[in-house]
Amino acid sequence: MRETVRNEMLYLVGHKDMTPHHLTGHLYLFLDALSRSVPTPKTKGTKGVREVYVREALEFIEKNFQNDISVEDIADFCGLNRSYFGAVFKELMGKTTQEFLLNYRMAKAAELLQQPQYTVGDIGNAVGYRNPLHFQERLKTCTGFRQRPGERKSGNGRKQTESAHLWAGRAFIDCL
C-alpha cells in the first residue's frame, strides 16, 4: 500500500504537463491509496458505544428487576432493536439478557430468603414474579428447595423453617 501511495505521488510530480483531468484522476488514486494505508481503530470506538448500551441496560435492570420487564423493554430503553441489543449484550456480558435478568433476580431472592419474616410468595413478588408458583418452580430448579404451602406463616416449627430458608438462600448463591 505504501508503494502505491509513493508511486502515485511521484507520478503527479513528474507529469505536470498532462491535462488537468488526467492529473485529477491520479490525484484521486493517490488520495484513495493514502486513505487505505491509514489504519482505522473501528473496533475500539464501536466497543465503547456498546459498553454504554450495556451499562444503560444494567442500570435499567437494577432499577426495574422487581417489575414485569422483558428483553424488549430493556432494548427499547436503550433505543436499540431487540436482536441487535441481544447480540451486543451477549458479546460483552457472556450471557443472554434473559439469563442475566434471571440470575440477577435469583441473587436478590437469595438475599431475601435469608430473612425468615418473608414468605416465598412475598420474595417472588419482590423480585418480579407475580405468580408464586412460577417463582417456587424457579427456586426448586436452582436449589432443589421447595416450601410447603403456609410453612413460613405458622409459628410452629419456626426454627426448622428458618434453617431451611437459610439453606435455600445459600444454595441459591452457590447456584448463581
C-alpha positions as CSV (number, residue, x, y, z in Angstrom):
1,M,0.0,0.0,0.0
2,R,2.8,2.4,0.8
3,E,4.3,1.7,-2.6
4,T,1.1,2.7,-4.3
5,V,1.0,6.0,-2.4
6,R,4.6,6.7,-3.3
7,N,4.1,5.8,-7.0
8,E,1.0,8.0,-7.4
9,M,2.7,10.9,-5.7
10,L,5.8,10.6,-7.9
11,Y,3.5,10.3,-11.0
12,L,1.8,13.6,-10.1
13,V,5.1,15.4,-9.5
14,G,6.7,14.0,-12.7
15,H,3.8,14.6,-15.1
16,K,2.9,18.3,-14.6
17,D,2.4,18.6,-18.4
18,M,-0.6,16.3,-18.5
19,T,-4.2,17.6,-18.8
20,P,-5.9,18.7,-15.6
21,H,-8.5,15.9,-15.9
22,H,-5.7,13.3,-16.2
23,L,-3.9,14.7,-13.1
24,T,-7.2,14.9,-11.2
25,G,-7.7,11.2,-11.8
26,H,-4.3,10.4,-10.5
27,L,-4.8,12.7,-7.5
28,Y,-7.9,10.7,-6.6
29,L,-5.9,7.5,-7.0
30,F,-3.2,9.0,-4.7
31,L,-5.8,10.0,-2.1
32,D,-7.6,6.6,-2.2
33,A,-4.3,4.8,-1.6
34,L,-3.4,7.2,1.2
35,S,-6.7,6.8,3.0
36,R,-6.4,3.0,2.7
37,S,-2.9,3.0,4.1
38,V,-4.0,4.6,7.4
39,P,-5.3,2.0,10.0
40,T,-8.7,2.9,11.5
41,P,-9.5,1.8,15.1
42,K,-13.1,0.9,14.3
43,T,-13.4,-1.8,17.0
44,K,-12.2,0.4,19.8
45,G,-14.8,3.1,19.1
46,T,-17.6,0.7,18.5
47,K,-16.9,-1.3,21.7
48,G,-17.1,1.9,23.7
49,V,-20.6,2.7,22.4
50,R,-21.6,-0.9,23.0
51,E,-20.4,-0.7,26.6
52,V,-22.5,2.4,27.1
53,Y,-25.6,0.5,25.9
54,V,-24.8,-2.4,28.3
55,R,-24.3,0.0,31.2
56,E,-27.7,1.6,30.5
57,A,-29.2,-1.9,30.4
58,L,-27.7,-2.9,33.7
59,E,-28.9,0.3,35.3
60,F,-32.4,-0.3,33.9
61,I,-32.4,-3.9,35.2
62,E,-31.2,-2.8,38.7
63,K,-34.0,-0.2,39.0
64,N,-36.7,-2.4,37.5
65,F,-36.0,-6.0,38.1
66,Q,-38.9,-6.2,40.5
67,N,-41.3,-5.2,37.7
68,D,-42.6,-7.4,34.9
69,I,-39.8,-6.4,32.4
70,S,-38.7,-8.1,29.2
71,V,-35.7,-8.0,27.0
72,E,-37.8,-5.9,24.6
73,D,-38.4,-3.3,27.4
74,I,-34.6,-3.2,28.1
75,A,-33.8,-2.8,24.4
76,D,-36.4,-0.1,24.0
77,F,-34.9,1.8,27.0
78,C,-31.5,1.7,25.3
79,G,-33.1,2.8,22.0
80,L,-32.0,-0.4,20.1
81,N,-33.5,-3.1,18.1
82,R,-34.1,-6.2,20.3
83,S,-32.0,-8.5,18.1
84,Y,-29.1,-6.1,17.9
85,F,-29.3,-5.3,21.6
86,G,-29.3,-9.0,22.5
87,A,-26.2,-9.7,20.4
88,V,-24.3,-6.7,21.9
89,F,-25.3,-7.7,25.5
90,K,-24.3,-11.4,25.0
91,E,-21.0,-10.4,23.4
92,L,-20.0,-8.1,26.3
93,M,-21.6,-9.9,29.2
94,G,-21.1,-13.6,28.1
95,K,-24.7,-14.5,28.7
96,T,-28.1,-13.5,27.2
97,T,-30.1,-10.7,28.6
98,Q,-32.7,-13.2,29.8
99,E,-30.1,-15.3,31.6
100,F,-28.6,-12.2,33.2
101,L,-32.1,-10.9,34.3
102,L,-32.9,-14.4,35.8
103,N,-29.6,-14.6,37.6
104,Y,-30.0,-11.0,38.9
105,R,-33.5,-11.8,40.2
106,M,-32.3,-15.0,41.8
107,A,-29.4,-13.3,43.5
108,K,-31.8,-10.8,45.0
109,A,-34.1,-13.6,46.0
110,A,-31.2,-15.4,47.7
111,E,-30.6,-12.3,49.9
112,L,-34.3,-12.2,50.9
113,L,-34.5,-15.9,51.5
114,Q,-32.2,-15.5,54.4
115,Q,-34.7,-13.3,56.2
116,P,-37.4,-15.6,57.7
117,Q,-40.1,-12.9,58.1
118,Y,-40.9,-13.2,54.3
119,T,-42.8,-16.0,52.7
120,V,-41.5,-17.4,49.4
121,G,-44.5,-15.8,47.7
122,D,-43.5,-12.4,49.1
123,I,-40.0,-12.9,47.9
124,G,-41.1,-14.0,44.5
125,N,-43.3,-10.9,44.2
126,A,-40.4,-8.7,45.4
127,V,-38.1,-10.0,42.6
128,G,-40.6,-9.7,39.7
129,Y,-42.5,-13.0,39.8
130,R,-46.2,-12.2,40.1
131,N,-47.1,-15.9,40.1
132,P,-45.7,-17.5,43.3
133,L,-45.9,-21.0,41.8
134,H,-43.7,-19.9,38.9
135,F,-41.2,-18.4,41.4
136,Q,-41.3,-21.6,43.5
137,E,-40.6,-23.6,40.4
138,R,-37.5,-21.5,39.6
139,L,-36.4,-21.8,43.2
140,K,-36.8,-25.6,43.1
141,T,-35.0,-25.8,39.7
142,C,-32.0,-23.9,41.0
143,T,-31.7,-25.3,44.6
144,G,-34.0,-28.3,44.9
145,F,-35.7,-26.3,47.8
146,R,-39.4,-26.5,47.9
147,Q,-41.6,-24.8,50.6
148,R,-44.8,-26.4,51.7
149,P,-47.8,-24.0,51.5
150,G,-48.1,-21.8,54.5
151,E,-44.8,-23.1,56.0
152,R,-43.5,-19.7,57.0
153,K,-46.8,-18.3,58.1
154,S,-47.3,-20.7,61.0
155,G,-45.5,-20.2,64.3
156,N,-45.0,-24.0,64.7
157,G,-41.6,-25.3,63.6
158,R,-40.2,-21.8,63.0
159,K,-36.6,-22.9,63.6
160,Q,-36.9,-25.7,61.0
161,T,-38.3,-23.2,58.5
162,E,-35.7,-20.6,59.2
163,S,-32.9,-23.1,58.7
164,A,-34.5,-24.4,55.6
165,H,-34.7,-20.9,54.2
166,L,-31.1,-20.1,55.2
167,W,-30.1,-23.3,53.4
168,A,-32.1,-22.3,50.3
169,G,-30.5,-18.8,50.3
170,R,-27.0,-20.2,50.5
171,A,-27.8,-22.8,47.8
172,F,-29.1,-20.1,45.6
173,I,-25.9,-18.1,46.0
174,D,-23.9,-21.2,45.1
175,C,-26.1,-21.9,42.1
176,L,-25.5,-18.4,40.7
